[in-house]
Amino acid sequence: MKTSLLALAVLTATATGTFAQNLTTELVAQGFARPVFATAPPGDTGRLFVCEQHTGRIEIIDLATGQVLPTPFMTLSVSTGNEQGLLSMAFHPDYANNGRFFVSRTATGGNTRVTEHLVTTDPNIGDPTVIQQIVAESQPFSNHNGGQIAFGPDGYLYVGLGDGGSANDPGNRSQNGSTNLGKMLRLDIDAAAPFVPPSNPFVGNGSVLDTIWATGLRNPWRFSFDRGTGDMYIADVGQNAWEEINFQPASSAGGENYGWRCMEGDHCTGLSGCTCNATNLVDPIQEYSHSFGCSITGGYVYRGSALPTLQGTYFYADYCTSRIWSFRYQNGAVTEFTERTQELDPPGSQSITTITSFGEDANGELYILEQGGQIWRLSQDCGTSNYCVAGGNSTNALGASISSFGSNDLSANSFSLAVNGAVANQFGLFFYGPNQAQVANGNGFLCVSGGLHRILPAGPTDVFGGVTRAVDFTQPPMSGGPGLIVPGQTYNFQFWYRDPAAGAAGGASYNFSDALSVVFCP
């Protein structure tokens, strides 16, 4: 017994690790007609506004009930080509006081319009009357409209425009400073037209429009700002080989050239317009080839509270294959790159396909929008599962098994652990840690690593080799310090027990149950 307890003490003192978080998706609402964007006014935690591409409607979801309000917030006339229509909206940072919001659409006739509107005296109804036109851009072709608009941390409105369409940017518009096409615009909508902030990078440059913030984009269908850092992530849809994610730090003064049309992702296209791999071009931070998909759907850096271990993680997807990935971008490097497709696949027979957009509510929680009309929210999977194996003991060839009962809700404080199949009337104890392992130890396996914490009081098994222990989250080590149990994280539990008869027969005098992985909900 002394040897095994000492081993546990050593592991507790020397091992380190991080907690994982299990994800799932929950259906928030369905029945939309080609939903392509979802957002909320600043501070409005009760509603989610959804743009329907070809109906021109903006619908409202009541997040408390999951119901779509019977009357649309607003309806506008739009073109209905495959990449045209109502594409996004943005609420003024002071929307709660001024009621101003902005809409990006392909208007009837096929040209891009960004317009300003006002909410009516009914907070659930917007006025379709155009207060002022912010952007009016002719589109030579029906594709590559871009369409995303968003307010940056500087309070300016950013507008992403595609290169005008067709293939290979035949007008070389992305590198042409005399057109807004293929650019990121930065506009001061609190100033008079043409809404140019004096700090825009090309102000005073006669060969580049003052409205332009960055150049060299093909079709920035979705871009976003990290609400925690202010950094910008631009997912630029590729031509026929590579999809890319470009990054602009919050400290940027603008003027970046992201390389299209002479570069697609990190690769030379052989087209003119700029010099491939020139030092003035900004390479993407992430790319994938068309063996993984065909059209990137950019997302957001997670800054919500329901998934605390994913803070700072950027999510994105592919429209064609419906694959979903995430990564962190830290100190100039992509880390923790993970495919999330299977993890985020909904339970049962439902599935997520043709992902048109991600959405972000006022709390920073993330949503996935499907072209078929469903909207899903990322959430934690508050479940339990057994892993590892139990070593047989002197009275049970199958060994001891661990389970739980009660609630995984920390606020309920009613979670308990149970073990069956151990040796009767023997000392044992429960312990837990952040990481999973399978290391031979005693007559079984130590299945938990990363800093182990004992759950006291310890106690003997009963005459049947069973024991239960309530986990009181208000008591140490669960209540504070390195053993603190917090919502949204995965913890791994196991039971150690004595087995003197096995020791007398030439084995070890102690053993372990299998292990239990538990995700605790808020």
Residue, then its C-alpha position, 0 to 999 in steps of 0.5 A: m500500500k505504501t508504494s502505490l500511495l507514494a506513486l500517486a503522491v509523486l504523480t500528483a507532484t510532478a505531472t502536468g496537463t491541460f483539460a480537454q473539452n468535448l463538443t457537440t451541436e444543438l439545433v437552435a432553429q430550422g425552416f429558414a430559406r438559405p440562411v447565410f448570416a447570423t448576428a446580434p446587436p451589441g449587448d442584446t443577449g436574447r435575440l439572433f438576427v438571421c439573413e435569408q439570401h434569396t428572400g431578402r428577409i431578416e428573421i429574428i430567433d428568440l433565443a430563450t424559446g428557440q422560436v422564430l418571430p412570426t414577422p420578419f425584422m425587415t425584407l429587401s428586394v435582392s437578386t437571386g443568383n447563386e452567390q447573390g442576394l441578402l448577404s449580411m448585416a451589421f449593427h452600429p456599435d451604439y445601436a441600443n441608443n441610435g437604432r442604426f444598422f447596415v445591410s449588404r446585398t446584391a440589389t435587383g440588377g446585380n450590383t452590390r449595395v451597402t445601405e443604412h437603415l433604422v429600427t422602428t418604434d417596435p424593436n422587432i421591426g426594422d424600416p426598409t427605407v434607405i437612410q443613406q447608401i454607403v457602398a454602390e459597386s457595379q458587379p461585372f459578373s454574378n459571382h464573387n460578390g463577397g458581401q460580409i460587413a462588420f464593425g471593427p474594434d476601431g468603430y469603423l465599418y469594414v466591407g469585403l468585396g470580391d474581385g467582380g467574378s468570372a474566373n482568374d479575375p479577368g480584369n485584374r481588379s484585385q490588384n487595381g487600386s482604382t476599383n473597390l472590387g477585390k478589396m477590404l474597405r474601411l469606412d467611417i459611417d459617422a462621417a459624411a460621404p464618402f466615409v473615408p477615415p483619414s487614417n486609411p492607408f492610401v489616403g492621398n495616394g492618387s492611384v489607390l482609392d481612399t476607401i481601400w484598407a487592403t488589396g489582393l482578395r478574390n472572394p472574402w465571403r466571410f471575415s471576422f474580428d476576434r472580440g478579445t484581441g481585435d485581430m481580423y481573420i479573412a477567409d478568402v475563397g480560392q479559384n480551383a486549387w487552394e482555400e486560404i485564411n488571411f490574418q491581420p493583427a489589430s495593430s495593423a495600419g492597413g495596406e496589406n496585399y494578400g496576393w490574388r491574382c498572382m497567388e492562390g493561397d501560398h502558391c503561384t498561379g502563373l497569372s499577372g497582376c503582381t509578382c508571386n512571392a514578392t516581399n510586399l505580399v502577405d501570405p495566409i496563415q492557413e490553407y487547404s487544397h481542394s482534396f479537402g473541399c472547394s469553398i472555405t466558409g470563414g468563422y470566428v474566434y470563440r469568445g463565449s463562456a459556455l466552452p471556456t477551454l476553447q477561448g481563442t480558438y478560430f473555427y471555419a469550415d468547407y461549404c462543399t464537404s461540410r468539414i469543420w476545423s479549428f486552430r489557435y493563432q498565437n505568436g505568429a504560429v498556428t497551433e492546436f489544429t483540429e478537425r471537428t467534423q465528427e465531434l460536431d456531428p449532431p446526435g441521431s440521424q441529423s447531420i450538418t451539410t452545406i455550411t454557408s456561414f458561422g454566426e456569433d451572438a452577443n455573448g460570443e457563442l458560435y452558430i453554424l448555418e446550413q443552406g438547407g435551413q437549419i441553425w446549430r449552436l456549438s455546445q459542450d457535451c456534458g456526458t460520461s464515458n468509460y475508457c481504459v481497462a480494469g485488471g482482474n483481481s483475486t475475486n473477480a476476473l473482470g476487475a472493478s468498474i467505475s460509474s457515476f450517478g446524479s447530475n453533471d450540473l455543478s450547480a446541483n452538487s449532486f454528483s457521485l461515483a460508484v465502483n463495483g467488482a472490487v475486492a470486498n472489505q478492502f481500503g480504497l480511494f477515488f482520484y481524478g486528473p485532467n488527462q487520460a493514460q493507460v500505464a501498467n501499475g499494480n495488477g491493473f492500469l493507471c488510467v489518469s495522468g496530468g496531476l492527480h487529486r484524491i477524493l477524501p474521505a477514503g473508505p473500505t469497499d463493502v461485502f460485495g466489493g462496492v463503494t460509493r462516494a459523493v463528490d462535493f464541489t464545495q470542498p477541497p480539492m474540488s473547490g479550489g487550487p489545482g484540483l478545482i473542478v470547473p464547468g465545461q472541462t473534462y475530468n477523468f476518475q479512477f478507483w485504487y484499492r487493496d488486494p492482499a490475496a493477489g499479493a500473497a499469490g505473487g502479484a501486486s497487493y493493489n489494483f485499479s478499476d477502469a476509468l470514467s471520463v466526465v464533462f461537467c456542465p455549468 
